[in-house]
Amino acid sequence: MLCRNCKILLFLLIFTCQICHAFDLDMTVDDDIRKNYNSTKLIKETNFDNESLPPLPDKLRNTTTVNTPKKVSSEKIYYTPALTKGGNVKIFKGTTFNVVSMSKISDWQSVGTTVKFRTNSMINRRKYTIPAGTVFSGEIIERHQPQITCNGGLVVIRIHYMTYKGQNIPLNAYVTRANGKMIFLNNIKGNRTYLKTVWKKGNWGRALFHRMFALTVNLGGDGSTFILSPFPLLYGTICLGANTLISPVTAFFQRGGHVSINAGSAFRIRLLDDTYID
């Protein structure tokens, strides 16, 4: 028979054995790694010195900066002739120059079209002289073709510079006479033909009335047809009155005349601002 203490020890031993587990670790992989591991070889393979790299091409070896692509601007570039401020001789605003056109000017041309004029003779002033053949250059800044209500075409020209002694002197000038005729507010206008068109539209009524009047006279000269003579005159009068009332309305939808000025036509240019020349 076991004593009481021996029984307790035996019970604890059996209980401890039941909760224990055995772990069997496979160490063969670690053993293989330890056998094949060579730290010296690893350091040599990872040491990238200049001797182990292939030589660079000469172009890349001598290049010290990296060229970055330049940004291309999307803005439009407008090329204008080089302008010179001019000298000390002042030409006052309001001064006019008589010139002739070097090309045809019409309301068919688009805004921005360059127009040029030149002086036919020398212009002598007290402090300066403008030689014959001096060119004034500008552009069309506004235009439209003939419109309804018999409104004519329109061309507006602004002068930007004058070629004087090989220099392009900036100007701010406009046109006061075009094709030998005075114009207002720099507006070269085509003919406004409303009244002319109204009269033209009334031609049919007037022609019919004259025919009916002649017929009335013929009928009245013969006794047998005298009784019919008033009717043609009445018909012609009604048609003339109706045509006279309608012609202003129909003329409203007609267009005026075009602007068309041939090369060599006389113009006059007036300065809006002071300018300076040598």
Accessible surface in RSA format (square Angstrom, percent):
REM  Atomic radii and reference values for relative SASA: ProtOr
REM  Chains: A
REM  Algorithm: Lee & Richards
REM  Probe-radius: 1.40
REM  Slices: 20
REM RES _ NUM      All-atoms   Total-Side   Main-Chain    Non-polar    All polar
REM                ABS   REL    ABS   REL    ABS   REL    ABS   REL    ABS   REL
RES MET A   1   224.28 116.1 145.46  96.3  78.82 187.7 115.96  98.6 108.31 143.5
RES LEU A   2   104.65  58.3  91.07  65.2  13.58  34.1  92.35  64.9  12.29  33.1
RES CYS A   3    71.13  53.8  57.41  64.0  13.72  32.2  49.13 124.5  22.00  23.7
RES ARG A   4   184.73  77.6 176.62  90.0   8.11  19.3  71.60  97.9 113.12  68.6
RES ASN A   5   102.08  70.4 100.22  96.8   1.87   4.5  22.09  53.2  79.99  77.3
RES CYS A   6    53.49  40.5  49.63  55.4   3.86   9.1   8.76  22.2  44.73  48.2
RES LYS A   7   110.99  54.1 105.54  64.8   5.45  13.0  60.66  54.6  50.34  53.6
RES ILE A   8    80.77  46.0  78.11  58.2   2.66   6.4  80.77  58.2   0.00   0.0
RES LEU A   9   121.42  67.6 116.86  83.6   4.56  11.5 117.10  82.2   4.31  11.6
RES LEU A  10    86.58  48.2  82.96  59.4   3.61   9.1  86.02  60.4   0.55   1.5
RES PHE A  11   134.50  67.3 131.34  81.4   3.15   8.2 133.98  81.2   0.52   1.5
RES LEU A  12    94.79  52.8  94.37  67.5   0.42   1.1  94.61  66.4   0.19   0.5
RES LEU A  13   111.62  62.2 107.28  76.7   4.35  10.9 111.18  78.1   0.44   1.2
RES ILE A  14    90.53  51.5  87.68  65.3   2.85   6.9  90.36  65.1   0.17   0.5
RES PHE A  15   108.35  54.2 106.22  65.8   2.13   5.5 108.03  65.5   0.32   0.9
RES THR A  16    68.03  48.4  68.03  69.0   0.00   0.0  46.64  62.6  21.39  32.3
RES CYS A  17    84.77  64.1  64.54  72.0  20.23  47.5  29.34  74.3  55.43  59.8
RES GLN A  18   133.88  74.9 102.66  75.0  31.23  74.3  40.26  85.7  93.63  71.0
RES ILE A  19   106.05  60.3  86.79  64.7  19.26  46.4  91.49  65.9  14.56  39.5
RES CYS A  20    79.89  60.4  59.98  66.9  19.91  46.8  30.11  76.3  49.78  53.7
RES HIS A  21   147.06  80.4 118.31  82.2  28.75  73.5  79.54  82.0  67.51  78.6
RES ALA A  22   106.55  98.0  68.80 106.2  37.74  85.9  76.63 107.9  29.92  79.3
RES PHE A  23   174.23  87.2 140.88  87.3  33.35  86.8 144.26  87.5  29.97  85.8
RES ASP A  24   146.29 102.5 112.55 112.0  33.74  79.8  42.07  99.0 104.22 103.9
RES LEU A  25   136.88  76.2 116.73  83.5  20.15  50.7 118.64  83.3  18.24  49.1
RES ASP A  26   108.05  75.7  79.34  79.0  28.71  67.9  42.91 101.0  65.13  65.0
RES MET A  27    89.81  46.5  86.97  57.6   2.85   6.8  78.06  66.4  11.76  15.6
RES THR A  28    81.19  57.7  79.36  80.5   1.83   4.4  70.91  95.2  10.28  15.5
RES VAL A  29    92.22  60.7  91.94  83.2   0.28   0.7  92.22  80.1   0.00   0.0
RES ASP A  30    58.23  40.8  57.03  56.8   1.20   2.8   7.28  17.1  50.95  50.8
RES ASP A  31    60.13  42.1  58.24  58.0   1.89   4.5  15.56  36.6  44.58  44.5
RES ASP A  32    78.40  54.9  77.37  77.0   1.04   2.4  20.55  48.4  57.85  57.7
RES ILE A  33   104.41  59.4  99.99  74.5   4.42  10.6 103.99  74.9   0.41   1.1
RES ARG A  34   156.70  65.8 134.60  68.6  22.10  52.6  69.07  94.4  87.63  53.1
RES LYS A  35   166.44  81.2 130.03  79.8  36.41  86.7  86.09  77.5  80.35  85.6
RES ASN A  36   125.99  86.9  96.52  93.3  29.47  71.0  33.13  79.7  92.87  89.8
RES TYR A  37   134.89  63.0 110.13  62.7  24.76  64.4  89.38  67.2  45.51  56.1
RES ASN A  38    84.25  58.1  72.74  70.3  11.51  27.7  19.94  48.0  64.32  62.2
RES SER A  39    53.98  45.6  51.26  68.4   2.72   6.3  20.86  44.4  33.12  46.4
RES THR A  40    79.31  56.4  77.71  78.8   1.59   3.8  47.74  64.1  31.57  47.7
RES LYS A  41   122.95  60.0 120.31  73.8   2.65   6.3  64.64  58.2  58.31  62.1
RES LEU A  42    90.71  50.5  88.78  63.5   1.94   4.9  90.26  63.4   0.45   1.2
RES ILE A  43   116.83  66.5 115.57  86.1   1.26   3.0 116.61  84.0   0.22   0.6
RES LYS A  44   150.60  73.5 132.89  81.5  17.71  42.2  82.28  74.1  68.32  72.8
RES GLU A  45   103.97  59.7  81.75  61.8  22.22  52.9  41.74  80.7  62.23  50.8
RES THR A  46    82.49  58.7  67.27  68.2  15.22  36.3  53.56  71.9  28.92  43.7
RES ASN A  47    97.46  67.2  82.19  79.4  15.28  36.8  14.51  34.9  82.95  80.2
RES PHE A  48   157.57  78.8 128.88  79.8  28.70  74.7 129.04  78.2  28.53  81.7
RES ASP A  49    63.77  44.7  56.45  56.2   7.32  17.3  31.78  74.8  31.99  31.9
RES ASN A  50   134.77  92.9 119.10 115.1  15.68  37.7  32.81  79.0 101.97  98.6
RES GLU A  51   163.97  94.1 129.15  97.7  34.83  82.9  56.93 110.1 107.05  87.4
RES SER A  52    77.31  65.3  39.01  52.1  38.30  88.2  48.67 103.6  28.64  40.1
RES LEU A  53    98.53  54.9  87.05  62.3  11.48  28.9  87.75  61.6  10.78  29.0
RES PRO A  54   108.11  78.8  92.23  84.1  15.88  57.7  98.81  81.6   9.30  57.8
RES PRO A  55   115.98  84.5  88.75  80.9  27.23  99.0  99.47  82.1  16.51 102.6
RES LEU A  56   108.65  60.5 101.30  72.5   7.35  18.5 101.71  71.4   6.94  18.7
RES PRO A  57    79.18  57.7  66.62  60.7  12.56  45.7  78.85  65.1   0.33   2.1
RES ASP A  58    98.47  69.0  92.78  92.3   5.69  13.4  28.59  67.3  69.88  69.7
RES LYS A  59   177.53  86.6 168.51 103.4   9.02  21.5 117.91 106.1  59.62  63.5
RES LEU A  60   110.68  61.6  99.65  71.3  11.03  27.7  99.75  70.1  10.93  29.4
RES ARG A  61   138.23  58.0 114.93  58.6  23.30  55.5  52.25  71.4  85.98  52.1
RES ASN A  62   116.34  80.2  91.93  88.8  24.41  58.8  33.13  79.7  83.21  80.4
RES THR A  63    77.48  55.1  53.72  54.5  23.75  56.6  41.47  55.7  36.00  54.4
RES THR A  64   131.16  93.3  91.14  92.4  40.01  95.4  76.58 102.9  54.58  82.5
RES THR A  65    95.08  67.6  88.09  89.3   6.99  16.7  70.80  95.1  24.28  36.7
RES VAL A  66   135.81  89.4 112.38 101.7  23.44  56.5 115.58 100.4  20.23  54.9
RES ASN A  67   138.91  95.8 111.78 108.0  27.13  65.3  35.23  84.8 103.68 100.2
RES THR A  68   105.79  75.2  89.28  90.5  16.52  39.4  60.45  81.2  45.34  68.5
RES PRO A  69   129.53  94.4 102.76  93.7  26.77  97.3 114.33  94.4  15.19  94.4
RES LYS A  70   189.40  92.4 165.48 101.5  23.92  56.9 113.92 102.5  75.48  80.4
RES LYS A  71   205.18 100.1 172.62 105.9  32.56  77.5 121.54 109.4  83.64  89.1
RES VAL A  72   141.56  93.2 111.34 100.8  30.22  72.8 114.81  99.8  26.75  72.5
RES SER A  73    80.94  68.4  52.43  70.0  28.51  65.7  52.28 111.3  28.66  40.1
RES SER A  74   117.63  99.4  78.29 104.5  39.34  90.6  56.51 120.3  61.13  85.6
RES GLU A  75   139.06  79.8 124.03  93.8  15.03  35.8  45.81  88.6  93.24  76.1
RES LYS A  76   166.55  81.2 140.04  85.9  26.50  63.1  91.61  82.5  74.93  79.8
RES ILE A  77   127.33  72.5 103.01  76.7  24.32  58.6 105.80  76.2  21.53  58.4
RES TYR A  78   169.27  79.0 144.07  82.0  25.20  65.6 118.02  88.7  51.25  63.2
RES TYR A  79   194.15  90.6 160.56  91.4  33.59  87.4 128.87  96.8  65.28  80.5
RES THR A  80   107.76  76.6  82.29  83.4  25.47  60.7  56.23  75.5  51.54  77.9
RES PRO A  81    56.84  41.4  42.32  38.6  14.52  52.8  54.17  44.7   2.67  16.6
RES ALA A  82    88.40  81.3  67.46 104.1  20.94  47.6  77.62 109.3  10.78  28.6
RES LEU A  83    95.05  52.9  60.28  43.1  34.77  87.4  60.55  42.5  34.50  92.8
RES THR A  84    53.29  37.9  50.13  50.8   3.16   7.5  33.04  44.4  20.25  30.6
RES LYS A  85   167.45  81.7 154.71  94.9  12.75  30.3  99.70  89.7  67.75  72.2
RES GLY A  86    24.12  29.7   0.00   N/A  24.12  29.7   1.23   3.4  22.89  51.3
RES GLY A  87    19.32  23.8   0.00   N/A  19.32  23.8  11.18  30.7   8.14  18.2
RES ASN A  88   149.13 102.8 122.67 118.5  26.45  63.7  34.54  83.1 114.59 110.8
RES VAL A  89    36.13  23.8  32.39  29.3   3.74   9.0  36.13  31.4   0.00   0.0
RES LYS A  90    70.79  34.5  62.75  38.5   8.04  19.1  23.83  21.4  46.96  50.0
RES ILE A  91     1.43   0.8   0.58   0.4   0.85   2.0   1.43   1.0   0.00   0.0
RES PHE A  92   121.57  60.8 120.55  74.7   1.02   2.7 120.55  73.1   1.02   2.9
RES LYS A  93   136.15  66.4 120.24  73.8  15.91  37.9  62.88  56.6  73.27  78.0
RES GLY A  94    31.70  39.1   0.00   N/A  31.70  39.1  21.37  58.7  10.32  23.1
RES THR A  95    23.24  16.5  13.99  14.2   9.25  22.0  10.34  13.9  12.90  19.5
RES THR A  96    39.24  27.9  34.53  35.0   4.71  11.2   6.88   9.2  32.36  48.9
RES PHE A  97     3.00   1.5   1.39   0.9   1.60   4.2   3.00   1.8   0.00   0.0
RES ASN A  98    95.70  66.0  86.08  83.2   9.62  23.2  31.00  74.6  64.70  62.5
RES VAL A  99     4.96   3.3   0.00   0.0   4.96  11.9   2.17   1.9   2.79   7.6
RES VAL A 100    16.61  10.9  16.61  15.0   0.00   0.0  16.61  14.4   0.00   0.0
RES SER A 101     1.90   1.6   0.28   0.4   1.63   3.8   0.28   0.6   1.63   2.3
RES MET A 102    78.13  40.5  51.00  33.8  27.13  64.6  53.29  45.3  24.84  32.9
RES SER A 103    48.29  40.8  44.62  59.5   3.67   8.5  40.19  85.6   8.10  11.3
RES LYS A 104   109.76  53.5 103.65  63.6   6.10  14.5  52.00  46.8  57.75  61.5
RES ILE A 105     1.07   0.6   1.07   0.8   0.00   0.0   1.07   0.8   0.00   0.0
RES SER A 106    10.16   8.6  10.08  13.4   0.08   0.2   1.58   3.4   8.58  12.0
RES ASP A 107     0.00   0.0   0.00   0.0   0.00   0.0   0.00   0.0   0.00   0.0
RES TRP A 108   169.36  68.0 145.50  70.4  23.86  56.0 130.76  69.7  38.61  62.6
RES GLN A 109    46.27  25.9  39.67  29.0   6.60  15.7  23.52  50.1  22.75  17.3
RES SER A 110    73.33  62.0  68.28  91.1   5.05  11.6  45.50  96.9  27.83  39.0
RES VAL A 111    89.26  58.7  66.08  59.8  23.18  55.9  66.08  57.4  23.18  62.9
RES GLY A 112    38.85  47.9   0.00   N/A  38.85  47.9  20.05  55.0  18.80  42.1
RES THR A 113    40.48  28.8  32.01  32.4   8.47  20.2  32.41  43.5   8.06  12.2
RES THR A 114    82.51  58.7  63.98  64.9  18.53  44.2  32.51  43.7  50.00  75.6
RES VAL A 115     1.41   0.9   0.85   0.8   0.56   1.3   1.41   1.2   0.00   0.0
RES LYS A 116    86.35  42.1  84.39  51.8   1.96   4.7  30.22  27.2  56.13  59.8
RES PHE A 117     0.00   0.0   0.00   0.0   0.00   0.0   0.00   0.0   0.00   0.0
RES ARG A 118    92.45  38.8  92.45  47.1   0.00   0.0  16.00  21.9  76.45  46.3
RES THR A 119     1.67   1.2   0.37   0.4   1.30   3.1   0.37   0.5   1.30   2.0
RES ASN A 120   101.26  69.8  72.70  70.3  28.57  68.8  29.99  72.2  71.27  68.9
RES SER A 121    74.33  62.8  69.68  93.0   4.65  10.7  41.93  89.3  32.40  45.4
RES MET A 122   109.65  56.8  87.52  57.9  22.13  52.7  71.45  60.7  38.20  50.6
RES ILE A 123    24.67  14.0  21.53  16.0   3.14   7.6  24.67  17.8   0.00   0.0
RES ASN A 124   103.66  71.5  77.75  75.1  25.91  62.4  30.45  73.3  73.21  70.8
RES ARG A 125    98.08  41.2  78.44  40.0  19.64  46.8  36.82  50.3  61.26  37.1
RES ARG A 126   214.70  90.1 169.59  86.4  45.11 107.4  89.65 122.5 125.05  75.8
RES LYS A 127   129.92  63.4 103.29  63.4  26.63  63.4  60.63  54.6  69.30  73.8
RES TYR A 128    26.20  12.2  15.39   8.8  10.81  28.1  21.20  15.9   5.00   6.2
RES THR A 129    51.93  36.9  46.83  47.5   5.10  12.1  24.88  33.4  27.04  40.9
RES ILE A 130     0.00   0.0   0.00   0.0   0.00   0.0   0.00   0.0   0.00   0.0
RES PRO A 131    50.08  36.5  50.07  45.6   0.01   0.0  50.08  41.3   0.00   0.0
RES ALA A 132    56.11  51.6  32.55  50.2  23.56  53.6  32.93  46.4  23.18  61.4
RES GLY A 133    39.88  49.2   0.00   N/A  39.88  49.2  23.34  64.1  16.54  37.0
RES THR A 134     9.32   6.6   3.24   3.3   6.08  14.5   5.59   7.5   3.72   5.6
RES VAL A 135    33.88  22.3  33.29  30.1   0.59   1.4  33.29  28.9   0.59   1.6
RES PHE A 136     0.00   0.0   0.00   0.0   0.00   0.0   0.00   0.0   0.00   0.0
RES SER A 137     2.41   2.0   2.41   3.2   0.00   0.0   1.13   2.4   1.28   1.8
RES GLY A 138     5.02   6.2   0.00   N/A   5.02   6.2   2.02   5.5   3.00   6.7
RES GLU A 139    55.27  31.7  55.27  41.8   0.00   0.0   6.97  13.5  48.30  39.4
RES ILE A 140     0.23   0.1   0.00   0.0   0.23   0.6   0.00   0.0   0.23   0.6
RES ILE A 141    67.73  38.5  46.68  34.8  21.05  50.7  48.72  35.1  19.01  51.6
RES GLU A 142    90.96  52.2  89.76  67.9   1.20   2.8  26.46  51.2  64.49  52.7
RES ARG A 143    69.39  29.1  54.05  27.6  15.34  36.5   5.36   7.3  64.03  38.8
RES HIS A 144    42.16  23.0  41.27  28.7   0.89   2.3  34.17  35.2   7.99   9.3
RES GLN A 145    56.63  31.7  51.07  37.3   5.56  13.2  17.08  36.4  39.54  30.0
RES PRO A 146     8.94   6.5   4.77   4.4   4.17  15.1   4.77   3.9   4.17  25.9
RES GLN A 147    73.80  41.3  73.80  53.9   0.00   0.0  21.01  44.7  52.79  40.0
RES ILE A 148    80.92  46.0  78.47  58.5   2.45   5.9  78.47  56.5   2.45   6.7
RES THR A 149    31.81  22.6  31.81  32.2   0.00   0.0  22.93  30.8   8.87  13.4
RES CYS A 150     0.00   0.0   0.00   0.0   0.00   0.0   0.00   0.0   0.00   0.0
RES ASN A 151    27.05  18.7  27.05  26.1   0.00   0.0   2.06   5.0  24.99  24.2
RES GLY A 152     0.07   0.1   0.00   N/A   0.07   0.1   0.00   0.0   0.07   0.2
RES GLY A 153     0.00   0.0   0.00   N/A   0.00   0.0   0.00   0.0   0.00   0.0
RES LEU A 154    14.63   8.1  14.63  10.5   0.00   0.0  14.63  10.3   0.00   0.0
RES VAL A 155     0.00   0.0   0.00   0.0   0.00   0.0   0.00   0.0   0.00   0.0
RES VAL A 156    10.53   6.9  10.53   9.5   0.00   0.0  10.53   9.1   0.00   0.0
RES ILE A 157     0.00   0.0   0.00   0.0   0.00   0.0   0.00   0.0   0.00   0.0
RES ARG A 158    68.75  28.9  68.75  35.0   0.00   0.0   6.61   9.0  62.14  37.7
RES ILE A 159     0.04   0.0   0.00   0.0   0.04   0.1   0.00   0.0   0.04   0.1
RES HIS A 160    71.84  39.3  68.88  47.9   2.95   7.6  54.07  55.7  17.77  20.7
RES TYR A 161    37.13  17.3  37.13  21.1   0.00   0.0  17.86  13.4  19.27  23.8
RES MET A 162     0.81   0.4   0.81   0.5   0.00   0.0   0.69   0.6   0.11   0.2
RES THR A 163    51.52  36.6  45.75  46.4   5.77  13.7  37.62  50.5  13.89  21.0
RES TYR A 164     6.39   3.0   5.37   3.1   1.02   2.7   2.67   2.0   3.72   4.6
RES LYS A 165   141.00  68.8  98.68  60.5  42.31 100.7  75.43  67.9  65.57  69.8
RES GLY A 166    76.37  94.2   0.00   N/A  76.37  94.2  35.06  96.2  41.31  92.5
RES GLN A 167    62.03  34.7  59.06  43.2   2.96   7.1  17.49  37.2  44.54  33.8
RES ASN A 168    32.02  22.1  30.29  29.3   1.73   4.2   0.12   0.3  31.90  30.8
RES ILE A 169     0.52   0.3   0.52   0.4   0.00   0.0   0.52   0.4   0.00   0.0
RES PRO A 170    49.97  36.4  45.35  41.3   4.62  16.8  45.74  37.8   4.24  26.3
RES LEU A 171    16.80   9.4   1.16   0.8  15.64  39.3   6.09   4.3  10.71  28.8
RES ASN A 172    49.89  34.4  45.84  44.3   4.04   9.7  17.01  40.9  32.87  31.8
RES ALA A 173     0.00   0.0   0.00   0.0   0.00   0.0   0.00   0.0   0.00   0.0
RES TYR A 174    44.90  21.0  44.90  25.5   0.00   0.0  18.09  13.6  26.81  33.0
RES VAL A 175     0.26   0.2   0.00   0.0   0.26   0.6   0.00   0.0   0.26   0.7
RES THR A 176    17.80  12.7  17.10  17.3   0.70   1.7  17.46  23.5   0.34   0.5
RES ARG A 177    65.91  27.7  65.91  33.6   0.00   0.0   7.99  10.9  57.92  35.1
RES ALA A 178     4.48   4.1   1.24   1.9   3.24   7.4   1.24   1.8   3.24   8.6
RES ASN A 179    74.85  51.6  62.31  60.2  12.54  30.2   5.17  12.4  69.68  67.4
RES GLY A 180    35.97  44.4   0.00   N/A  35.97  44.4  22.57  61.9  13.40  30.0
RES LYS A 181   140.98  68.8 137.67  84.5   3.31   7.9  88.94  80.1  52.04  55.4
RES MET A 182   118.22  61.2  96.74  64.0  21.49  51.2  72.26  61.4  45.96  60.9
RES ILE A 183    25.07  14.3  14.11  10.5  10.96  26.4  17.38  12.5   7.69  20.9
RES PHE A 184   147.43  73.8 139.25  86.2   8.18  21.3 141.85  86.0   5.58  16.0
RES LEU A 185   156.45  87.1 128.77  92.1  27.68  69.6 138.02  96.9  18.43  49.6
RES ASN A 186     9.44   6.5   8.76   8.5   0.68   1.6   8.46  20.4   0.98   0.9
RES ASN A 187    47.26  32.6  43.65  42.2   3.61   8.7   2.98   7.2  44.29  42.8
RES ILE A 188     6.54   3.7   6.54   4.9   0.00   0.0   6.54   4.7   0.00   0.0
RES LYS A 189    94.46  46.1  68.32  41.9  26.14  62.2  57.92  52.1  36.53  38.9
RES GLY A 190     8.12  10.0   0.00   N/A   8.12  10.0   3.52   9.7   4.60  10.3
RES ASN A 191   109.60  75.6 103.00  99.5   6.60  15.9  18.21  43.8  91.38  88.3
RES ARG A 192   149.19  62.6 117.55  59.9  31.64  75.3  57.21  78.2  91.98  55.7
RES THR A 193    28.75  20.5  26.96  27.3   1.79   4.3  26.60  35.7   2.15   3.3
RES TYR A 194    60.25  28.1  59.59  33.9   0.66   1.7  42.55  32.0  17.69  21.8
RES LEU A 195   146.13  81.4 138.85  99.3   7.28  18.3 139.32  97.8   6.81  18.3
RES LYS A 196   154.63  75.4 143.68  88.2  10.95  26.1  94.80  85.3  59.82  63.7
RES THR A 197    17.30  12.3  15.97  16.2   1.33   3.2   7.62  10.2   9.68  14.6
RES VAL A 198    31.65  20.8  30.41  27.5   1.24   3.0  30.41  26.4   1.24   3.4
RES TRP A 199   164.54  66.0 162.23  78.5   2.31   5.4 141.52  75.5  23.02  37.3
RES LYS A 200   142.51  69.5 135.22  83.0   7.28  17.3  78.14  70.3  64.37  68.6
RES LYS A 201    74.59  36.4  63.85  39.2  10.73  25.6  26.92  24.2  47.67  50.8
RES GLY A 202     4.79   5.9   0.00   N/A   4.79   5.9   4.35  11.9   0.44   1.0
RES ASN A 203    70.66  48.7  67.74  65.5   2.92   7.0  29.51  71.0  41.15  39.8
RES TRP A 204   144.54  58.0 135.36  65.5   9.18  21.6 120.01  64.0  24.53  39.8
RES GLY A 205     0.00   0.0   0.00   N/A   0.00   0.0   0.00   0.0   0.00   0.0
RES ARG A 206    58.62  24.6  57.83  29.5   0.79   1.9  38.69  52.9  19.94  12.1
RES ALA A 207    45.91  42.2  38.56  59.5   7.35  16.7  44.56  62.8   1.35   3.6
RES LEU A 208    12.91   7.2  12.87   9.2   0.04   0.1  12.87   9.0   0.04   0.1
RES PHE A 209    49.59  24.8  49.59  30.7   0.00   0.0  49.59  30.1   0.00   0.0
RES HIS A 210   120.46  65.8 114.59  79.6   5.87  15.0  78.84  81.3  41.62  48.4
RES ARG A 211   133.10  55.9 124.68  63.6   8.42  20.0  67.16  91.8  65.94  40.0
RES MET A 212    33.30  17.2  33.30  22.0   0.00   0.0  27.45  23.3   5.85   7.8
RES PHE A 213   102.26  51.2 102.26  63.3   0.00   0.0 102.26  62.0   0.00   0.0
RES ALA A 214    51.63  47.5  46.65  72.0   4.98  11.3  50.96  71.8   0.66   1.8
RES LEU A 215    73.59  41.0  71.75  51.3   1.84   4.6  73.10  51.3   0.49   1.3
RES THR A 216    19.12  13.6  18.20  18.4   0.92   2.2  18.20  24.4   0.92   1.4
RES VAL A 217    87.62  57.7  77.14  69.8  10.48  25.2  83.11  72.2   4.51  12.2
RES ASN A 218   102.28  70.5  86.79  83.9  15.48  37.3  24.47  58.9  77.80  75.2
RES LEU A 219    34.94  19.5  34.62  24.8   0.32   0.8  34.94  24.5   0.00   0.0
RES GLY A 220    28.35  35.0   0.00   N/A  28.35  35.0  11.41  31.3  16.94  37.9
RES GLY A 221    71.07  87.6   0.00   N/A  71.07  87.6  36.10  99.1  34.97  78.3
RES ASP A 222    74.90  52.5  70.41  70.1   4.49  10.6  21.69  51.0  53.21  53.1
RES GLY A 223    68.29  84.2   0.00   N/A  68.29  84.2  40.28 110.5  28.01  62.7
RES SER A 224    93.33  78.9  55.99  74.7  37.33  86.0  57.02 121.4  36.31  50.9
RES THR A 225    35.99  25.6  35.99  36.5   0.00   0.0  35.04  47.1   0.94   1.4
RES PHE A 226   128.62  64.3 127.92  79.2   0.70   1.8 127.92  77.6   0.70   2.0
RES ILE A 227   135.36  77.0 126.07  93.9   9.29  22.4 130.63  94.1   4.73  12.8
RES LEU A 228    92.61  51.6  92.37  66.1   0.24   0.6  92.37  64.9   0.24   0.6
RES SER A 229     8.42   7.1   8.42  11.2   0.00   0.0   1.15   2.5   7.27  10.2
RES PRO A 230    76.93  56.1  71.75  65.4   5.18  18.8  75.00  61.9   1.93  12.0
RES PHE A 231   125.73  62.9 121.57  75.3   4.15  10.8 122.45  74.2   3.28   9.4
RES PRO A 232    15.51  11.3  11.26  10.3   4.26  15.5  15.26  12.6   0.25   1.5
RES LEU A 233    60.67  33.8  60.67  43.4   0.00   0.0  60.67  42.6   0.00   0.0
RES LEU A 234   104.18  58.0 100.69  72.0   3.49   8.8 103.86  72.9   0.32   0.9
RES TYR A 235   118.49  55.3 116.03  66.0   2.46   6.4  81.55  61.3  36.94  45.5
RES GLY A 236     0.00   0.0   0.00   N/A   0.00   0.0   0.00   0.0   0.00   0.0
RES THR A 237    67.84  48.3  64.89  65.8   2.96   7.0  57.88  77.7   9.96  15.1
RES ILE A 238   107.66  61.3  99.43  74.1   8.23  19.8 105.65  76.1   2.01   5.5
RES CYS A 239    16.47  12.5  13.69  15.3   2.78   6.5   2.78   7.0  13.69  14.8
RES LEU A 240    46.52  25.9  46.52  33.3   0.00   0.0  46.52  32.7   0.00   0.0
RES GLY A 241    32.53  40.1   0.00   N/A  32.53  40.1  31.86  87.4   0.67   1.5
RES ALA A 242    46.98  43.2  39.88  61.5   7.11  16.2  44.57  62.8   2.41   6.4
RES ASN A 243    20.14  13.9  17.34  16.8   2.80   6.7   2.39   5.7  17.75  17.2
RES THR A 244    78.29  55.7  73.18  74.2   5.11  12.2  62.92  84.5  15.37  23.2
RES LEU A 245   139.71  77.8 126.65  90.6  13.06  32.8 128.41  90.2  11.30  30.4
RES ILE A 246    95.91  54.6  94.52  70.4   1.39   3.3  95.91  69.1   0.00   0.0
RES SER A 247     4.25   3.6   3.26   4.4   0.99   2.3   0.99   2.1   3.26   4.6
RES PRO A 248    48.01  35.0  45.71  41.7   2.30   8.4  46.49  38.4   1.52   9.5
RES VAL A 249    93.28  61.4  89.43  81.0   3.85   9.3  93.28  81.1   0.00   0.0
RES THR A 250    50.56  36.0  46.29  46.9   4.27  10.2  48.24  64.8   2.32   3.5
RES ALA A 251     0.00   0.0   0.00   0.0   0.00   0.0   0.00   0.0   0.00   0.0
RES PHE A 252    92.27  46.2  92.27  57.1   0.00   0.0  92.27  55.9   0.00   0.0
RES PHE A 253   127.12  63.6 113.10  70.1  14.03  36.5 113.10  68.6  14.03  40.1
RES GLN A 254    68.99  38.6  67.32  49.2   1.67   4.0   6.47  13.8  62.52  47.4
RES ARG A 255   149.38  62.7 129.84  66.2  19.54  46.5  42.43  58.0 106.94  64.8
RES GLY A 256    11.85  14.6   0.00   N/A  11.85  14.6   1.10   3.0  10.75  24.1
RES GLY A 257    20.94  25.8   0.00   N/A  20.94  25.8  20.94  57.5   0.00   0.0
RES HIS A 258    88.72  48.5  65.32  45.4  23.40  59.9  44.09  45.4  44.63  51.9
RES VAL A 259     5.27   3.5   2.18   2.0   3.10   7.5   5.27   4.6   0.00   0.0
RES SER A 260    64.46  54.5  37.45  50.0  27.02  62.2  27.00  57.5  37.46  52.5
RES ILE A 261    10.47   6.0   9.37   7.0   1.10   2.6  10.45   7.5   0.02   0.0
RES ASN A 262   100.96  69.6  97.96  94.7   3.01   7.2  23.04  55.5  77.92  75.3
RES ALA A 263    59.40  54.6  34.84  53.8  24.56  55.9  35.11  49.4  24.29  64.3
RES GLY A 264    48.52  59.8   0.00   N/A  48.52  59.8  25.14  69.0  23.38  52.4
RES SER A 265    17.43  14.7   8.75  11.7   8.68  20.0   8.83  18.8   8.60  12.0
RES ALA A 266    55.18  50.7  50.13  77.4   5.05  11.5  50.42  71.0   4.76  12.6
RES PHE A 267     4.75   2.4   0.00   0.0   4.75  12.4   1.56   0.9   3.19   9.1
RES ARG A 268    81.31  34.1  81.31  41.4   0.00   0.0   4.36   6.0  76.95  46.6
RES ILE A 269     0.00   0.0   0.00   0.0   0.00   0.0   0.00   0.0   0.00   0.0
RES ARG A 270    85.10  35.7  85.10  43.4   0.00   0.0  12.97  17.7  72.14  43.7
RES LEU A 271     3.06   1.7   0.46   0.3   2.59   6.5   0.46   0.3   2.59   7.0
RES LEU A 272    66.57  37.1  55.04  39.4  11.53  29.0  56.96  40.0   9.61  25.9
RES ASP A 273    71.17  49.8  69.32  69.0   1.85   4.4  23.22  54.6  47.95  47.8
RES ASP A 274    57.44  40.2  35.96  35.8  21.48  50.8   9.34  22.0  48.10  48.0
RES THR A 275     7.91   5.6   4.68   4.7   3.23   7.7   5.84   7.8   2.07   3.1
RES TYR A 276    79.52  37.1  78.86  44.9   0.65   1.7  48.76  36.6  30.75  37.9
RES ILE A 277     0.00   0.0   0.00   0.0   0.00   0.0   0.00   0.0   0.00   0.0
RES ASP A 278    85.99  60.2  61.56  61.3  24.43  57.8  40.55  95.4  45.44  45.3
END  Absolute sums over single chains surface
CHAIN  1 A    20708.9      17508.9       3200.0      12889.6       7819.3
END  Absolute sums over all chains
TOTAL         20708.9      17508.9       3200.0      12889.6       7819.3
